[in-house]
């Protein structure tokens, strides 16, 4: 995975540029409150997920999302 990837219906392979906003420690998972590493933009607004809940719901969300920012690779990147 790349640092951040934005997938859209118009361009499923699009990549975010480095200047676009990334998720911060203030962004929390809507399902459990843990730190969010994925933002899924829907037609009515964004949903935030920790890696666990993203993987649990990814299959159902990908077809209906207008944009996905996936930064789960930050969990394995050396500091």
URGI-V8642 format. One record per pair of residues at least 4 apart in sequence whose C-alpha atoms are under 6 Angstrom apart, sorted by the first residue. I is the first residue (numbers start at 1). J is the second residue. Records with the same first field share a line. If there is no record, write none. Layout:
I = J, J
This chain:
3 = 71
4 = 69, 70, 71
5 = 15, 16, 69, 70
6 = 14, 15, 16, 67, 68, 69
7 = 12, 13, 14, 67, 68
8 = 12, 66, 67
25 = 35
27 = 36
28 = 33, 34, 35, 36
29 = 33, 34, 35, 36, 48, 49, 50
30 = 48
35 = 50
36 = 48, 49, 50
37 = 50, 71, 72
38 = 48, 49, 69, 70, 71
39 = 47, 48, 68, 69
40 = 46, 47, 67, 68
41 = 45, 46, 65, 66, 67
42 = 46, 65, 66
49 = 53, 54
54 = 58
58 = 62
61 = 65
